[in-house]
């Protein structure tokens, strides 16, 4: 105990000395205090403190981003244009082009964005997120969405929070699991501040970020979410908050409406993700420079905003108009104002808005803007819910719960697009104070989610990364195997012998070496066959060996060949299929690289499993 206390005291003196010698550049005073607390507090106590600090910082980042976008919106709406059409032509185009220019000039072209980027860092980079992401996402998304990009701020906020949590953990040299926990805490606080919905932020972490990661420490996530939500409530103005105050009481007689809406939003969510994939593929296939792609995407977005102004920006104000009954204000700036505004006019207008929202969001994100699918899915879901209510009323149904259908429609679309039903349920429940809507929220969200899972078990946005083993999934065994690297298991000291060597030379190699398997190669080093001690043993004590002249007469073809690009999961399957424990590794030109052992992979897997479970 005395030795332990002495180490803590010496550690404190070291940090104090650094602070006094190098000043703020080398050891900031608050870091000195936190390093000291890290030594004095228990692990759980320091994690709770860390959750509070990360939560406050990430929550503040979320508040700053929302305020920036709101300020930009207010500024550009006061710019006078003789014709309103110029407003929708200039700003969405400018937002995407400026964002691309910022990425190229300030961030050296590095624009990895979205939730997939966080999942990749968790699985492949030990939850280490580049420090530049603590502010790059804020700048880029503020320009994109602030100037009218048809995307959401929530994904950039989550990435920013994750970067804050990761870099905090790196500063205090926390372990991988603790680093991952604080990464998730930062993202949780970001989402909680964006929506003022702490429970939704926690659900987001569990459903999306921590998929395939086992944790028993939940308190840091909770305190981070609370801190982010409190900062949002205290600092943000009421009109910036994602809030809905109007709704009808839940009536069990309306359950059929919710059942049908669940199917409708599930099918729409599938449409949304398919269009998103097709647009991404189309833009990547364009043989244009990044700036020209941005200009092309900006032109498409501007055209869509001119025709359908609700596609401008996040669209939350439009959804609030649905719940407030201000439907006519939605289309007053569009070309539809020149038509007689009746029920069918509004229905056709909203159908086109729903269909084109997927295009507007995809062109915003993939042509060079920065944003996510949170807000677009909520906007589209609310529009689908309102459209469904209008159709029901037009058919002749009475007492249609219009506002409730808008709210649960938002949850349904979000659940199907993001594969996050619990996040969607709690987000809408918290944002509308509609805890009595839990039953319809669950009905619509689960139906939509099941439809999405029926089309694709994994979110299409993440499917390619999951197939490559670059992100974790719910299959824990595969997650661990994908964390292993094939090159770590190749025996670089494998012994080889020329195929034309004599048997006597082979016996000398066996006698002086310590390997049980050998590769027979030609003069160019290309693999010709393999030999094991079992293959050689019958000839070791055979006196009648005159007819055996070369290694080529003893060697045999390997049952399979491994390539360096094969993943450990594939390699284990090959071992199981062949029933052997050692296989040769060659490159694409059949040059021998080394042997790989099944036992070495299994031992590493066991060690990783032990670390994973501790």
N, C-alpha and C positions, 0 to 999 in steps of 0.2 A: 504493500500500500504506500509506503514511504517513497519507493522508487517511482511509482506511478505519479504521485503528487509532484515529485521533483521534476519529472519529464514535462508535466503541464506547466510548471513554473518556468522552466528553461525555454519552453516554446513561447510563452508570453514575453519573456525577456528578449527573445529573438525578434519578434514582431515589433516590440517597442524600439529596439535598436534600429531596425530598418526604417521605422517611421521617423525617428530623430535624425538619422543620417541622410536619408534620401528625400524626406519631405513628402508632400502629397503626390508627387509623380510616381513614387514607388510604393508607398503604403498609405492609403487614405485612412483617416481616423476611424471612420465607421467600419472599414474592413478590419482594422486592428481589433476593434471591439468584437466583431462577429467571429473572427478567428479565435479570439479568447473564449467567447461563448461556446464555440464549437468544441473546444477542449473541456469546458467546464460542464456543459449540459449533457444529458443523456441523448442517445440517438433520437428517440421519439420527441423529446422536448425541442431539440434543434430543428427537426423536420417541421414541427408545428410553427416555430418561429419563422422558418424559411417559407412555409406556406403563406404566412401573413405578409411577409415582405414581397415575395413574388406576386401574390395576389394583388397587393396594392399597386405595384409597379405595372403589371399587365393591365389591371383595371384602368389605371391612369392613361396608359397607351390607348386603350379602347375609347376612353372619353375624349382624348385629343383627336383621334381619327374621326369620330362622329362629329365633333365640333368643327374640325377642318372642313369636312364635306358640307355641313350645314352652312358654314360661313361662305364657302365657294358658291353654293346654290343661291344664297341670298344676294351675293355680289352680282352674279351673272343675270339673275332675274330682274335686276334694276338697270341693266344695260338696255338702252332703248334701241329697238330696231323698227324701222318704218313698216316692215312686214314681219309678222310673227314667224313665218316660214324660215327666215334667215336664222332665227335663234336655234331652231332644231337642226339646221344644216351646219352651222359653225361649230357649236360646242361639243357634240358627241364626236365629231371628226377630230377636233382639236385635242380632246381628252386622250384618245388612243394614240395619236401621233406624238403628243408630248410625253406620254408614258414610255413609249418605245424609245424616244430620244433620251429620256432620263436613264433608262436601263442601259443603253449603249454607252453613253458618255460618263455617267456617274458610277454605274455598277458593273462596268466592263462586260456587258452583255449577259450577265448571270441573272436569269429571271425565273428560276425554278419556283413555282408557286403552287398553292393549293394544299389540301389536306394530304394528298399523296406524298408530297415532299417531306412532311413531318413523319409519316409512317415509314418512309424510306430511311430517314435518319435514325429512327428507333431501332429498326431491324438491321441495318447495314453499317451504321456509323456510331454505334454505342450511345445513341441519343445525344450526340454532339451536333448542335446546330450552329452554323456560322453566325458570328456576332453581328454581321452586317444586316441580318434579317430582323434585328431588334428595331430597325428604323426604316429599312428599304421598303418593306411592305406597306408601311404607313404612308410614305411619300407617294409610291406608285398608285395605290388604290385610291388615295385622296384625290389625285389628279384625274384618274379614270372615272370614278363614280361621281365625283364632285362636278365634273363637266358633262355629266349625262350618260356615262357608260351604263349599259343595261345589265349590271351585275351587283353583287352584294359585298358588304364590308366584312362580313363575319369570318370568312376564311382567312383574309389577310390579318384580321385581329387575332385569330387563333394561332397563325404562324408566328406573329409577333410575340404573343404571350409564351408560346413554346420556346422561342429563341431566348427570351428573358429567363425562363426557368432553367433551360439548359446551361446558359452561360453563368448563371448564379451558381449552379451545382459544380461547374467546372472550376470556378474561382475558389471554392472551398473543398475541392478535390473529393467530392462525394462519389460513391460507387455507382455502377451502372443502374441498378434498380432505383436508387435514390435520385439519380439524375433523370431517369425516365419519369419518376413520380412527380418531380418538380416541373419537368417539361409539360406533363399533363396538367399540373396545377396552373401553370401560366396560361395554357390554352383555355382551361376551364374559366379562369378569371376573365379572360378576354371575351368569351362568349357570354358570360354572366353580365358583364358590363354593357355589351352591345344590346342585350335584350332586357336587362334588369331582371334576369331570371336565373337565380343561382342553382336551382335544382336541375334545370335544363342544361346548364353548363356542366354539371357533374355527370348527367346522363350522356352528354356528348363525349366526355372523356372515356367513359366505360364502353359505350357502344362503338366508337370509331377509333379513338387513339390507342386505347389499351387492349385492343383485340389481340388475344393470344398471349397476353402478359398477365401473370398471376401476381396479385397484390393483396396484402392484408392491411396495409396502412391507408386508411381513407380520410383521416382527419385533415392532413394537409390540403387535400382536394376541397374539402368542405370549407375550411377557413379561407382558402384562396377565392372560392366562389362567392362567399359572403362579402369579402373585402371588395372584389370587383363590382358586385351588385350595389353595395353601399356607396361606393364612389360614383357610380353611374347615377344613382338616385339623388345624391347630394349635389353633384356638379352639373349635370345635364339639365337643360331646360325641358319643360313638360312636352313641348311640341317636337322635340328630338327623340324622346323615348318611344319605344315600340309598345304602345298601349292602346287597348280597346275597352271602352267603358259601356258599350251598348250590347245587350244580348237578351234573348228570351229565356225564360225558365225551361229546364229540360222536361219534356213530356214523353212518356214511354210510347204514346201513340204515334210519335214521329219516327220511331225506329226504322220503318221501311225507307224513309227518305235517306237515312244515314247508311243503310245497307247498300242502296243503289249508288249513293255518292262515293262510297268506298271503292266500288268497282270502277266508276268513272275516273276517279283520281288515280287509281292504280294504272289504268290503261293510259291516262294522260302522262303519268310519270314515265312510263315506258317510252312513249312517243318523245318526251323531252330528252331522255338520255340517248336515244337512237339518233335524233337530229344532232345532238351535241357531238356524238362520235363522228357522224358523217361530215359535219362542218370542220371538225378538227382535222380529219383526213384530207379534206379538200384543200384547206389552207396550207397544210404541210406539203401537199403536192404541188403547190404553185411555185414555179421557178422564178421567184422574185426575191429581192433583198428584203431584210426585215422591215426597213422603213417603208418600202413599197407595199408590203403586205399590210402594214399598219394603215397606210393611206387607203388601200382597197377596203379593208374592214371598216375603217371610219366612214367611208362613203356609203357602204351598205347600211351601217347603223344609223347614219344621219337620214337616209332615205326612209328607213322604217320609222324613225321618230317623227319625221314630217307627216307621214301618212297616219301614224297612230301614236300621238303624244304620250299615252300612258306607258309606252315602252322606255321613255326617258328616265334615267336614274334607277333608284332602287324600286320605286313604285309603291311604297308604303302608304303614301297619301291617297293613292287611288283606292287601295283596299279600305282605308278608313272612310272614304267617300261611300263605298258600298254599304258599310255598317251604319253610316249616318243618313242614308237615303238620298245622297246628293249625286244621283246617277247622271243627270244631265250635264253637270259640270265636267264630267269625265271626257265628253266628246265635243265640248264647245270649241276647242282649239284645232279640231281635226276637220278633214274635208266632209265628214258626215254631217256637219252642222248645216250644210247646204241642202240636206234632205229633210223631209218631214220626220221629226223624231218621234217615232212610235215604238211600241214594244218590239216589233220585228227589227226595226232599225238598230235598236240597242243590242238585241240578241246577235244579229249578224256582226256588228262591230266587235262585240266581246268574243265571239268565236274566232274572228281574225286575230284579235289581240292574243288570245291563248295560243293559237297556232304559230304566230310570228314571234312570240316571246322566246321560244327555244332558239330561233335563229338569231335574234338580237343579242341574247346572252352569249351564245357560242361565238359569234363574230367579235363581240367585245373582248372576251377572254383569250381566244386563240389567235387573234390577229395582232395582239400586242398589248392589250389592256391588262389590268390586274384586278381581279375580283373573284367571287365565288358563287356557288349555286344556292346558298341559303336564301337570300332575299328573292332571287328569281323564282325558286320553287314555292315560297310563301305567297308571292304576288300571283303566280299562275294558279295556285291552289285556291286562293281567295276568289279569283276571277271565275274559275270553274264552278266553285260553290255558288256564287251569285248567279251565274248563268244557269245553273241547274235549277235554282229557286225560281228564276224568271220563267223558265220553260214550264215548270210545274204550275205556276200561277196562270200562265197563258192557256194551258190545257184545261184548267178549270178547278184545280185543287185550291181549297181554302185553308187558312191558318197555316201557311207554309212558314217555317221558322227561318226566315231569310238570313238574319244576322248569324244565327247558329250555324247555318250551312256554309256561310262565308268562313267562319272561324275553323270549323272542323275540316273544311276543304283545304285550308292552308296546311293543317297537320297531315292530311292525307297525301297531298302532293309532296311535301317535304319528306315524309316517311318513305315514299316510293322512289324518290330521286336520290336521297342520301342513304337509304337503307338504315334509317335510325328512327324507329317508331317511338321509343321511349323519349328521346330528345324532343320529337315533334309534339307528343302528348303534353309533356310538362311545359314546353315552351309556350304553347297556346293557352294552357290552363293558367300559367303564371301571368302571362301578358294581358289576359282578359279578365283576371280574377274570377275565372269561370270554372272553379273546382267542381261545381255541380254538373259540368259538361264532361266529366271524366268518361262516362259510359259512351256517349256518342264519339268522343275523341278516340277512345280505344277501338270502337267498332270500325270507324273509317280508317284509322292509321294501320291497324292490323290487316284489314282486307287489302289495302293498297300495298303494304309491305309483302304480303304473301303473293300477290300478283307479280310484283317486281321479282321476288325470289323464284317464282315459277319460270319466268323468262330467263333469269340469270342468277345462279346461286350467290355470286359475288357482284358487288357494285361494278358495272361496266367501266366506270371511271378508274377503278383500281385493279381490274381483272388482269391486265397485261403485267402489272407489277407483281401481282400474286402468283401468276403462272410462272414467272421467272424466279420466284422465291425471294423477291426483293423487299417484300413487306410481310408482316405476320398475318396469319389467318386464325380461325378457331381450331385448326388442326395443330395441336401443340407439338406433336412429334416432328411434323414437317418443319415447323418454325425453328426447332433446335437444329435439325439437319441442314436447313438452309443457312443457318448462322455459321456453319463450318465451311472451310475453304479447301478445295481439292488440292491445291498446290502444297498445302501444309502436310499432306499425307504421302506425297511422292518421295520415295527413298532415293535421294540423289547419289547415294554411295552404292547403288546396286552394282553387282559384278557382272561383267560381260566377257564373252569369249568368241573368237572368230569361228564362223561355221566350218572353216577348213582346217582348224586346229586339230592336232592329233588327240587321241583319247588319253594319252599319257599327260599331255598338257592340261587336260580337263581334270585328271586326277590330282595333279599338283595344285590346281586352283582350289579344289575341294579341300585338300589337305591344309593349305596355308590360309584359307579364307574362313569367314564366319557366317556365311550365308547358306540358306537352304534352297535357294532357287537362283538360276542363272539365265541370262539372256544370250542367245546365239545371234550374232550380227554379222553382216558382211563388211567389206573394207570401208564402205561409206557410212557405217554405223546404223544401217537400217535393220530392223528386227526381222529375223528369219525363223526363229523358233525359241522355245524355252526348254530348260531342263531342271528337274528337281532331284533331290537326293534319292527319292524313291525310284526315279528313272535310272539313276546311275548305279544304285546299290547292287543290282544283279551282276554287274560287270566288274565290280571292284575286286572280287576274289576268284574271278574266272580265269583259269590258266590258258584257256583256248580263245584268245582274243585276236588272233592274227588277222582274221577276216574283217575286223573293225579297224578302219583307218582314220576316220574323221568324226568330229562332233556331229556333222550333218546326218550321220547314220543313227545317232541316238536321239537327237532332239525331236520334239514334237510341236505341232502347231498349238498355240494358246487357245483355250476354249472361248476367249473373248479378249478384246483389246479396249483399254480405257483411253479416252482423250482428255487433255487438260481442261477443256471447257465443260466436261461432264460434271454435273452437280453431285454431291455426296449421296443424295437420295437416289439418283439414277444409278450410281455406282453400286450401292447396296442391293438394288434390285438385280443388277447384273450378277453380283456375287451369289445371290439367292438362286437365280436361274441356272447358273453354271455349277453351283455346289462346291466351288473352290475358295481358298482363302487368300490367294495372291494372284494378281493379274498384272501384265505389263502395260505401261503407258507409252503411247507414241503420239507424235504430232501428225498433222494432216499429210505429211510426206513420208510417213512410216519410220521416221527417225526415232530410235529408242530413247526414251526420257528417263525411265526408272520403273520400279515396281511399286505397286500400292497394295497395302494389306487391309483386309477386312477388319482384323482385330484392332488396328490403329484407329480406324474410324469409330468403331464401337466404344473403345476406351475414351476417346475424346467426347463422344456423345454422352457417355456416362458421367464424365467430369462436368460437362456443361449442364447436364440435368441436375447434378448435385448443387452447382452454383445457382442455378435457376430456382431451385426449391428452397434454398436457405433463406 
